[in-house]
Structure formats: structure tokens, C-alpha cells
């Protein structure tokens, strides 16, 4: 049998899936290792997808998505970020992960470097390696509340650097990059002529701070604009299995986007698109109740961590808590999460799933039932 390509053989195990699949195989386990919204979908969203099937609207759609959905994404972005984005710059994608592969395939040639956060979501590195590019990690340190430090990033820029990857609100950290820091990061990209990919999967969920997209500070002149914005409805409306998101591209790249979209996925399934349209244009009760649920869970779980003396990062967004269990993990948090699952029947994502700086930390998902979350967190060993 011929060998697989080297870059495929080198793809590491996703430690989030590793611990989660172990938990799913453990009877009675509390699974706090994966970010899966726990609410039923809104009825009007389900009805829109079903109606699409009932009328047999199951043919190809335009590469970039049905026009009404593109406009709905654009309208929401205009309203929230005060950026003049037209529907012609919106490309409907098969979930945010496909969108990230899409945009990286446009921007990265073999040997190019992409700056990614450490800790950061693991597929940033996985996807770039699959494209024969080199991920270069910029550090997010505990002493700086895991915020990006401009000088640390600039020190890593080389002639091979092509892309700066940003993620706010952050998965796994729950950190939100401030408006001023966001502006400075865009200025840095302009100074060094870098593209920016902004992963904004959790933009709907911030607590007492505002989410500010780098697109606010981007040029609107073709040839000077540099920010690609990645959005998803998986988290915002709980549509994880429908695989629906959007990429907003800089002006002037529309034709190229269309060509690349055709070669990667052609178009997104029409029932998912009509369900997404209903989510964006219909009642927003789901988003409001989900945000409040995550806030309540965050506060309740934080109280338990504080009572146990376990340091944690106060989450400003997303639906995760980032907690320091180095007093118990003995320098190998990945192995510790497996032992803890076996002994206590609770699964947390090990911090090393997100980079080397995550050693000693765990990510706690806040999106499930409050009672189960508090039960799971209460089983953590106290820091003496």
C-alpha cells in the first residue's frame, strides 16, 4: 500500500477529541471538555430547513451562498461592528473550520509562516500544516492575562511571515482583545504587510465588554484591505451540526473567492442555508437566553474555583473557563485529565491541546446544564 503524504502523517492528535471520546465511553461521565451548546434549536430555524426539503429545493446554490443569506450576514455585521460591508463580500461556508481552510489556502504558499496564538485553537496549526505552511506561535502569558503583546508578535515576524491569526473572544481562554489592542494589531499588520484572519466564532457572547472586530480598522480600498473575518452560526444559534458560517473578504477579492470556493466545496447545502437565514432574520431569543445561561454558569463555576483556591482567568467572552490545576497535574496535564476522568468521571480539555503555554491548565466548557457543571467543577482537587 502506498504511504500517505508526509504532511498528513504529521497531523497531531486533537487532545480535545481524545479526552471527549474517552468520556463518551465512560458510563456516567460529566463531559465538560467540548463546546457543544446544550439548548434545543429554535422551532422557526428547524421549520425553515424542513420547508426547504419539503419544496425539494435541493439543487446547487451559487458558490457564495443564497443572496438573502449573504445579505443577512452582512446586515448583522454592519449593525454590530459599524463597518460598511456589502453582501458581495460575504461567502457562506460549510462551518467556520471549512472557512479557515478556505482562507488559509488562499493566503499561504508552501513554506510561508502564519502567526498563531499559544494558547490557541488547535486547528489553526493543523490546517496551516496541511497546506505546507509553518505555524509560528506567539505567546499569550498568564501574567498579561493571556492578552497579545505587540512586541512579542513583532519579534517573530520574518520575511516568510504572511498571516497574523487573531481570535477574540478566545477559545480556549475566554479572553477578549480590547479595542485599542485590536487597532494596534491591525497597524502592525499594515506596517509589515501581513494578512489578518480574524476568528470571531464567539462574537455573540461577551460579558461586560464589547467585541471589536479588526475589520473596523481595515482599509476599504481594494489592494490595501487585509482583514478576513470568519463567522459561524454553530455557537451563536447552536447550529453545530448544520455546518454553516461565513467569510467576509477584503474588497477586490470577490472573483478569486468564488473560484476557490468552487474547488473546495462548491456550495453549502441549501437546507442549512435556509435554516441559517431564519436564525439571522427571525427572533433572537435563543442568543439572549444562551448568553445569560453562559454568564450564570461562568459566575457559579468561578465561585467554586475561588473557594478551592484554584487560579482561573475571569472569562470576558465565549463559554469557557481557563483554570490552573498545576498543583495536581504534576507537569503533564494531558495525562492528568485522563487519570481524573477515570477516578472522578469528569472530563476537562487539557490546556496542552491549545499549546505549550497551556501546560498545567484546563478548559472548562460552560455551555451545558448548570447542575452538571457545578458537580463536575466541585470534584476538582483544592489547592492547599
N, C-alpha and C positions, 0 to 999 in steps of 0.2 A: 504494500500500500504506500503511495507517495506521502511525503511529510506535508503537514500543514505549513503555511507561511510562518516564518520566524516571529513576526510581529503579533501573530495570533497566539502562538505558543507562549509568548511572554506576557500575555494579559494576566494580571494577578487575580486571585480570588477576591470577590467582593465580600468583605467581612460582615457587612450588614446582612446580606442574604445568608451567609454562613450561619450566624447565630440565630437568625429568624427561622430558617428551615429546621434547625435543631430544636427550637422552641415549639414549632408546629408539630414536631414528632414527640413532644413531651406532654403526656396527658396532664391536664390541669394547669399548664404553664400560663403565666401572665406575660403577654408579649408587648413589651414597651420599646422594642428595637426597631420598629419600622413606622414610617409616617403615613398611615392609611386613615383618612377621615372616617369617623365611625357613625355618620348620620345617613339615613335613607335619602336618596335623591328626591328633589322636589318633583311633585307629580307633573307639573307643566313641562319639565325637561324630559321626563320619560315619555310623556304623550307626544312631544314633538318628534322624538326619534322613532316611535312606533308609527306615527302618521306618515312619516317618510317611507317606511317599509310598506304600509298599507296601500299607498298610492304607487308603489313599485318605482319609486324614484331612486333607482339603484345603478344608474349608469355612471360613466366618468363625469366628474365635475372639472371645471377649469383647474389647471395646475395649482394656482394660487388660492383656490377655495371659492365657494359661492360668494357673489358680490355682497349680499346682505350681511354675511358673517364678517367679511373683511371690514366693512364699514362699521359694524358693531364693535369690533376690536379697536378700530381707530377712534371711534367716538369715546369709548371708555378711557383710552389713553389720553386723548385730548382733555377730557374733563378732569382727570386725576393729576396729570403732570403738566398741563398748560403748555403743551407742545403741539404745534400745528402739523399733524400727521394726517395725510390722506390715505384712503383705502388702498390706493395703488402701491403703497409701500408695505402693506401687510400681507404676509404669506402664511396661510393656515397649514400647520404641520401636524404630524402624527404623534403628538405628545412632545413635551419640551426636550426629551432626550434625543429624539429624531431631529428636532430643530437644532440642537447643539452640534450634532454630527453634520448636518446640512451646512451650517455656517462655518464650522472649522474646515470642512472640505473645500470651501471657497477661499479661505484665507491662508491656509497653511500648506506649504510645499514640503517635500521631504527634507529633513534637516533643520527646518525653521523651529524657533522656540516660541512657546506660549507661556506667559507668566500666570501661574495659578495659585490660589491661596492654600496655605498649610496652617491650620486645618481647613479643608475644603471638601466639597462633594467628590467622591472617588471617581466618577465618570469623567470629570474634567481631564484627569491624567489618562484614563483608559482610552477615551475617544481620541485624544491627540496622538497617542502612541499607535493606535490602529491606522492613523493617517501618516505614519512615518515621521511625525514631528516630535519635538522634545519638550515635555513639560518641565518648567523650571519653577520651583516652589518659592513664593515669597512668604516670609514668616508673619504669623499673627500670634503675638505673645500674650500670656496671661497678665503680665504687668502693665500692658497697654490696653486691657480689656478686650483683647483679641481684635483690635482695630488695625487697619493697614497703616503702616508708617511710610510716608513718601520716600524717605531716604533709603529705607531697606529695599524698596522696589526698584528705585533708580539704580542702586548699586548692582543689580542683577541684569540690567539691560546691556545687550551686546549687539553687534551688527546683525546677528541672526534673529534677534527678537522681532516678532511680527505682531503679537496679540497680547493684550492685557485682559485677563479674565476677572470680572468682578461679580460678587454675589451678595446682594443685600435686599431684604433680610437674609441672613446667612443660615444655610443648612450645612453644618450641624449646630452652629453656635447660638442662633437667635439674636446675634448682634446686627445692628442697623448702622450703616455708614452715614455720617452726618452730611448735611448739605454742603458745608464748607469743605469737608474732606472729599466729597464727590466732585466738587468743582476743581479741586487741586489735582485729583486723579485724571480728570479729562485734560487739564492743562499739561500734565506730564505726558499723556499720550500724544498730544499735539506737538510738544517740544521734541519728542523722539519719533514722531511719525509712526505711531502704532495704531492698530485697530483696537477697539474695545468690544468685547462681548459681555453684555450685562444680563446675568441670570436673575430674573425677578419673579421666580415661581411663587414666592410668598408675599408679594406686594400687597395683598388684601389684608394681611394680618400684622399690624403693628400696634404697639401698646404705649400710648402717651408720647410717641414721637412720630414724625412723618417719614414716609418713604419718599426719597427723592431719586428719580432716575437720572443717570448720566446723560440721557438724551436731552434733558433740559439745557445742558451747557454745550451741546454739539452744534456745529455749523449746519445751516440749512442750504449750503451751497454745494451742488454736485462736485465731487473731486476733493472737497475739503472735509465733508462729514465723515465720521469714522465709527459711530456707535451702532451696533446691532443689539436690539433688545429682545430677549427671549421671555415669552409669557406662556402660561399654561392655565387651563381650567381644572386640572387634576386636583389641586389643593383648594382653589377658590370656591369651587362648586362641588367638590367631591367626585369629579368625573374621571377618576384614575383609570378605570378600565375602558373608557371610551377613547382614550388616547387622542386628546385634542389640545392644541396650543397654537401659538403664533410667533412668527419672527417679524419684527419691524426693521426694515433695512434702511441704510442711508439713501438719500435721493440719488438717482442716476444709475442704480444697480438693478432696476426692475427687470430688464430683459435677461440679464445674466441669472438672476434669481430664478426666473421661470425655467430657463434651460437646465439649471442644476436640479431644480425640483423634479423635473421630468425624469432625470436619470436616477434619482434616488428612490422616490416613492410614487411618482406620477401625480397622485392626488389622494386626499384623505377620504375615508368612507363617508358617503352622503348622510346616513342616519346620525353619525356622530356630529357632523356639521350642523344639522338642523337642531339637534339637541343643544349644542353649544349656542346657537343663535337664540334659542328660547331662554337659556340661562342668562345670557348677557342682556337681553332686552326685556325679560319678564321681571316678576317680583324678586327683590333681593333679600328676602327674609333669611334664606339659607346662610348667606355671607354674614349677616348681622348676628345670627344666633351662634354660628360657628366661632366667630371672633370672641364673643362673650364666653363661650364654653372654654376656649383655649386660655383666656385670661383667668377665669376662675380656677382652672386646673393648674395653671402656672403658679398662681399665688398659693394655692393649697399645698402643692408639692414643694414649693420653695420653703414654706414654713417647716415642713418635716425635715428637709435637708438642714436648715438652720438649727433646729432642735438637736440634730445629730452631730452638729459641728462639722458638716461636710461643706467645703467651699463650693460655690457654684457661680456661674455667670448669670446675672439678672437678665432674663430674656426680654429684649425690646421688640421682638418680632418673631415670625414663623410660629411653629408649635413644638418647640423642643427646649429642654433644659440641658445645660452642659455642666456636668458635675465632676469634681475631683475626688476620685476614690483611690488615690495613690497610697493612702495609709493601709489599704488592704490588698492592692493588686500586685505588690512585690515586683514591680518593674516589668510586668507583662500583662497588660490589661486585656489583651485578646484571650489569653489562656484563662485569666481570672473570670471573664464573663461566661466561659463555658463551665468552669467549676461552680460559679454562682448559680447558673441555670440548673445544674444537676442537684445542687444542695438545697436551693431555695425556690426553684421553679419560677424564676423571673428572668426575662431576657432584656438586656440593655445592649445597645450598639457600642462596641469598643471604640474608644477615641482614635486608635490607630487605623481604623477604617478610613479616616479622614486626613491622615498624615502623621508624620513623626512627632509633631508637637502635641498630638492627641494622646501620647503615652500617659497613662495614669488617669485619663478622663473617660467618662461615658456620656453618650447622648441618650436622653430620656424623652420618648415621644409622649406628648401631652394630649393627643387627639382622641383617645378612647374614653371609656366611662370613668368618671371621677373616682368611684369607689375602687375600681380595679387599679387605677394609677396609684392611689394613696396606699393601697395594700402592698403593691409592688415596691414603692419607694420606702415604705416603712420597714421592709426587710433588709435594707442596706445596713452594713455594719457601721456603727457610730465611730467617729474619730475621737479617740480618747486623749 
